[in-house]
Amino acid sequence: MSAVQKVKRKLRSGEIVVGTWLLMGSPIAAEIVAEAGFDFAIIEGEHAGGDASTVLPLLLAMRGSETVPVLRVPWNEPGLIKVALDIGVQGIVVPMVNSRTEAEQAVRACRYPPEGIRGIGNSRATLYGARVAEYLRTANDEVLVFPIVEHDRAVRNLDEIVSVPGLDAFFFGYADYGASIGVTGQFSHPRVLEARERVLEASRRWGVPAAHAAGNAPQAQELVHLGFRVITIGSDASFIYHGARQGLESVQALRPGQRR
């Protein structure tokens, strides 16, 4: 069973699926994170460079691991999604999906006809044509599709978005949602928390797992308790920074002559 199918099986059975973020564009960091055992890792392509030349080295570094490489594309644009899948990305996170039409566009961009509009070419995903027939037989089911609900309009259209066939899960983008209603940076604002509950209600209503980012283990535990079934925790950059700080502070806390 492929790594993608293992994630899909977990999603269908209601298990917790855990991912992280790759922000640094470093193949070395991607290799280490992939070997840690996450279900998936999202390469940041919306707020950092994420074109084919920078994403491909990360995919090569993750090759052979059980961690599914996912890319957050900069926008819901079929051409960007096509290139990402053609170079070997196995999951797409689509930002700022605000309507049923936009959710349907994201799903269709990830699939070949008749289910979608993805074009066929001799890309890396097909081993440059050597395995095109084999790839085409399974490609439509070997991709994860995660839209992000992160605007007031999207929250108002939750049922229309979440009911679209072909979504594996959907993220609540609390930061941009807050910005869209005029409470930028107020992540615990009552209106943000209310929208979060509406996201969870839509998830339960339509049977599509809701996803949320967590900065640390206590936050992740709280989100799971609330009902989120897809959690991302930290990033390559945060793991390095906090690990470095912890190591530094543990030594600074020592006193002369003190033994451990």
RAPE-V426330 format. One record per pair of residues at least 4 apart in sequence whose C-alpha atoms are under 6 Angstrom apart, sorted by the first residue. I is the first residue (numbers start at 0). J is the second residue. D is the distance in whole Angstrom. If there is no record, write none. Layout:
BEGIN
I J D
I J D
END
This chain:
BEGIN
2 65 5
3 141 6
4 8 6
9 14 5
15 228 5
15 229 6
16 229 5
17 37 6
17 38 6
17 229 6
17 230 5
17 231 6
18 37 5
18 38 6
18 39 5
18 40 5
18 231 4
19 40 5
19 231 5
19 232 5
19 233 6
19 234 5
20 40 5
20 41 5
20 234 4
21 41 6
21 42 5
21 234 6
21 235 5
22 43 5
26 56 6
26 57 5
26 60 5
29 33 6
29 57 6
30 60 5
30 61 5
33 61 6
33 66 5
37 66 6
38 66 5
39 66 5
39 67 4
39 68 6
40 68 5
40 69 6
41 69 5
41 70 5
42 69 6
42 70 5
43 47 6
43 71 5
44 48 6
44 49 4
44 71 5
44 72 5
44 73 6
45 72 5
45 73 4
49 53 6
49 54 6
51 55 6
68 88 6
68 89 6
69 88 6
69 89 6
69 90 4
69 91 6
70 91 5
71 91 6
71 92 4
75 93 6
77 108 5
83 88 6
84 88 5
85 122 5
85 124 5
86 123 5
86 124 6
87 124 5
89 142 5
90 142 5
90 143 4
90 144 6
91 144 5
92 145 5
92 146 6
93 146 5
93 147 6
94 147 5
95 147 6
95 149 6
96 101 6
96 147 6
96 148 6
97 152 6
97 153 4
98 160 6
99 159 5
99 160 5
102 160 6
107 115 4
107 116 6
108 115 6
108 116 6
108 117 5
110 115 5
110 117 5
110 139 5
111 115 5
111 116 6
111 117 5
112 116 6
121 127 4
121 128 4
122 127 5
123 127 5
125 130 5
125 131 5
125 134 6
126 130 6
134 138 6
144 166 5
144 167 6
145 168 5
145 169 5
146 169 5
147 169 6
147 170 5
147 171 6
148 153 6
148 170 6
148 171 5
148 172 6
149 171 6
149 172 4
149 175 5
149 176 4
150 176 4
150 179 6
151 179 6
153 157 6
157 161 6
158 162 6
168 207 6
168 208 5
168 209 6
169 209 5
169 210 6
170 209 6
170 210 4
170 211 6
171 211 6
177 182 5
177 183 5
178 182 5
178 183 4
202 206 6
202 207 5
202 208 6
202 209 6
208 228 6
209 227 5
209 228 6
210 227 6
210 229 4
210 230 6
211 230 5
212 230 6
212 231 5
213 218 6
213 219 5
213 231 6
213 232 5
214 232 6
214 233 5
222 227 6
223 227 5
233 237 6
237 241 6
238 242 6
239 243 6
241 245 6
244 248 6
END
